[in-house]
Amino acid sequence: MVPEGQGPFHTALLVATLSRLMLRVAKELFPQRAYFDLVSTEKQTVADSVRTLLLEAQTIFSGPDLLLPRQGISLPLQRDEEYL
């Protein structure tokens, strides 16, 4: 029996979600360029930003008052156009 969250479907879903997140963060940080055109230092900036987002999410969802309203959370601006 495969532990929950460890099956191939869950792995593929996690990879796809993280990839999409990386591309969206890259487009927010470098709106005029595609992720694949970034140099290694810019890609590292994207990775650091995603890591920070994931740590913030982990902190929020691990707290005892998960269902209480949050103060001071700023979400990125949403854009209408698709980048991919």
C-alpha positions in Angstrom: 0.0 0.0 0.0 1.3 3.5 -0.9 1.2 6.1 1.8 -1.2 9.0 1.2 0.3 11.7 -1.0 3.1 9.4 -2.2 1.5 7.9 -5.3 2.5 8.7 -8.9 -0.6 10.8 -9.4 0.1 13.0 -6.3 3.7 13.4 -7.4 2.7 14.5 -10.9 0.1 16.9 -9.4 2.7 18.4 -7.1 5.2 18.8 -9.8 2.7 20.5 -12.1 1.5 22.8 -9.4 5.0 23.9 -8.4 5.9 24.4 -12.1 2.9 26.6 -12.6 3.7 28.5 -9.5 7.3 29.0 -10.6 6.2 30.3 -14.0 3.7 32.7 -12.5 6.1 34.1 -10.0 8.7 34.5 -12.7 6.2 36.5 -14.8 5.4 38.7 -11.8 9.1 39.4 -11.2 10.2 39.7 -14.8 7.0 40.6 -16.8 8.8 41.2 -20.1 10.6 37.9 -20.2 9.8 34.2 -20.3 11.1 32.0 -17.5 13.3 30.0 -19.8 15.0 33.2 -21.0 16.1 34.2 -17.5 19.7 33.9 -16.4 20.6 31.6 -13.4 20.6 34.5 -10.9 17.1 35.5 -12.0 15.9 31.9 -11.8 17.4 31.7 -8.3 15.4 34.9 -7.4 12.3 33.1 -8.6 13.1 30.0 -6.6 13.7 32.0 -3.5 10.4 33.8 -3.9 8.5 30.5 -4.3 10.3 29.1 -1.3 9.2 32.1 0.8 5.6 31.7 -0.4 5.6 28.0 0.5 7.0 28.7 3.9 4.4 31.4 4.5 1.7 29.0 3.4 3.1 26.3 5.7 3.1 28.8 8.7 -0.5 29.9 8.0 -1.8 26.3 7.6 0.0 24.9 10.6 -1.3 27.5 13.1 -3.8 26.6 15.7 -6.2 29.4 14.6 -6.4 28.3 10.9 -10.0 29.4 10.5 -9.6 32.9 12.0 -9.4 35.8 9.5 -5.9 36.8 8.6 -4.6 40.4 8.8 -1.9 41.8 6.6 -1.8 39.2 3.9 -1.1 40.8 0.5 -1.9 38.8 -2.6 -0.2 39.5 -5.9 -2.1 41.5 -8.5 -4.1 39.3 -11.0 -3.7 39.8 -14.7 -6.1 38.8 -17.4 -3.7 37.7 -20.1 -2.3 34.2 -20.2 1.5 33.8 -20.4 1.8 30.2 -21.6 
